[in-house]
């Protein structure tokens, strides 16, 4: 044997060149069994029955395993190493010796069941007796380690659960085995596939891949993994473009044609990422078809079952399939394992050592099962050297320590020994395994209530070196995904992809340009392999994640309008004004609240500011000067009339009644000050009364003058003299009071029956909330206006047909034009007010009121002011007729030359 100081890998390389034991059969298969106080059974895929057609099997004969599995042997040797470590140490089981009995499952359930029957046979026998109660049954083994396959574990675990024999698998990861009702004695040193599926989904989300294909092997592991991943991916917004199952070897041509169909669909579609939940053999079949059919390179997300399988990694042409990455359990380092394998193979080649094994009595099972692993006796170190470089055997090693810890607890062991001497039965050992914590290689592990362990994952990426890829760690998953972009390598050219957002705060900042592509060399220039041919990249060439999306990412303020059956295929639709995008995953725009607004393509809403006729608006810059003009003219006219109250002109215009009318007209002008500013309940209630009552007072004085003119001009003298007394003096004031009382009654009825109120119109303006006084009844408001309109109409009728005397001033013309101004203003106001936007109605109403006042002033009062100021010589009784019409007609000749 070589000295222990010799490096392990150098020894393997030397042994591979020299061919250790070449030409001479080894005795390695006889090292798979060792006696002990308690024996542990082991089920390992040392070979496979690929050449055996089990579907045509007509007799329960022996199945011959042909193809040899290096990884299966390494798992078996890891269990062997763990048992020997425990026996050589005194901490875990002092004074107790463990044994092992390892068998080849051939990766077939029928073979695994045959060995399972051997395990539960009575100790010292190879038969199983039928009993009603197996409590006192002492089987040949205390517990079973294995098998690796989920499909085999589902079969054997139900069998072992009947005897409550503990079974610890080092590779069966299907989530179904977590069911404690169906599999009460099943444990495993690997996490459930659910954890791996969650990690893969988070990887896809981190790299913005939401349009993927999913393929699984047509067995329990693949079907369950495919269904589990699909449900998790769909719940996270990842769309499954294509699904398919890869049949086993020896499947029908129809099944193989289905595989080719799935690959063709993936090749034609925009899918760039394929998730492959498959066993190693099914993955080998799929990639064989993929390479033969010249499938375009894709990103292959591998399940743990085939990520490190030599059967797949050594397949010719695998470097052309694209990028391969997947999650692998971290475990704990086992640096001594390579040396241990060297020692086992060296001993197996030593004739003296093999002769010592021949001296031992054969086990009872040899008569029933034959040699455990005939292929193991014809291997060399070169056959296992590649597997040792990337072996994942810690789980089988840890399974032994889990059983040993349970036995330690059952035997009540301490530093001095194990006090309990009576034999331990499997069901007694099982009681101490539930929720049990143990350590292996310093790593703390614990079986939870479902028999699973919590173990972190490394994200491994295939980086090709020569003919076999090396596994590069590019991330970790410990309940949360972390990616190292600077170590990632992609098969896609940098000028045909786009960069996704940084994940978890990591950035793809290489040490030198191109280092993020996983390239070797320096910054001067370097090569990347593309489709099997080297491509020269210039310094600074980008290396970015491939894009696998059915539709582009929508911009801010756009929602997805799904096309077809997949939520990832959509059109981007802008959110209209008044709505916004609440969440990037929303399919419809969210409407803003009524007190908010938003522009097109918005991601938030903004508060509406109140809108009313403010004092500083442009309309007010026109209306306020107009109000000042009207009030100024009213005050000037009122001052002149008061100053000349005893003059014939003022007396002919009504005297104090004319002054009262001007004062009311000034109040009409002042009533417009209730319209601008923020509306309040008080201002809304006061607007109509403070407008219509003064207007009624003004119009009633004009009506008395119109009535006097009509009586004087159109009625007989005796009637005119009688009625003129009623139109002057105190009785005239009673008429004014009566008119104002009628208008006040109408205003009171309107305010009680249809009270205006302040309302906020949220939809009248796009970005503002309009505050205004709402009119509940336009008919009621029309009746309030009708009283004043009636007075104006009577004034117009009383003066329109009256003939003016020549050479004398006549109030009839002034009253006629004043009423015309009133009617023109308000008849124009009604259609304009009905059609103008509600935001501008207060300004429109102000304008109508001021124009009414200015019309009455301009046509009736201002001409008299002109005579008072600039034609005082006409302010005589002769010019302003106050007598009867016959007097007027008698004086007409002398004054006929005078103009009015």
Secondary structure, DSSP 8 states (H G I E B T S, - for coil): ---TTS-HHHHHHHHHHHTTTTTS---GGGGGEE--SEEEEEEE--EE-TT--GGG--S-------EE-HHHHHHHHHHHHHHHHHHH-SSSSTT--EEEEEEE-TT-HHHHHHHHHHHHSBTT-S-----S--TT--BS-SEEE--S-HHHHHHHHHHHHHTT--EEESS---GGGG-TTT-TTEEESS--HHHHHHHHHHHHHHTT--EEEEEEESSHHHHHHHHHHHHHHHHTT-EEEEEEEE--TT--HHHHHHHHHHHHHHHHSS--EEEEE--HHHHHHHHHHHHHTT---EEEEE-HHHHT-HHHHTSTTGGGSEEEEEEEE-----TTHHHHHHHHHHHHT-HHHHHHHHHS---TTHHHH--S-GGGGG--HHHHHHHHHT---HHHHHHHHHHHHHHHHHTTB-SS-B---S---HHHHHHTTTT-EEEETTEEEE--TTS-----EEEEEEEEETTEEEEEEEEEESSSEEE-GGG---SS-GGG------STT-----SSTTGGGT--SBTTBEEEEETTEEEEE-TT---------SS----TTEEEEE-TT-TTSEEEEE--TTEE-SSTT-SS-EE--TTEE--TT-SS-EE-EEE---TTSHHHHHHHHHHHHHHHHHHHHHHHHHHTTTSHHHHHTTTHHHHHHHHHHHHHHHGGGGTSSS--HHHHHHHHHHHHHHHHHHHHHHHHHHHHHHHHHHS-HHHHHHHHHHSSTHHHHHHHHHHHHHHHHHHHHHHHHS--EEEEESSSSSSEEEEEEE-S-HHHHHHHHHHHHHHHHHHHHHHHT----TTSB-HHHHHHHHHHHHHHHHHHHHHHHHHS-GGGHHHHHHHHHHHHHHHHIIIIIHHHHHHHHH-GGG-STTTB--S-HHHHHHTTTTTTT---
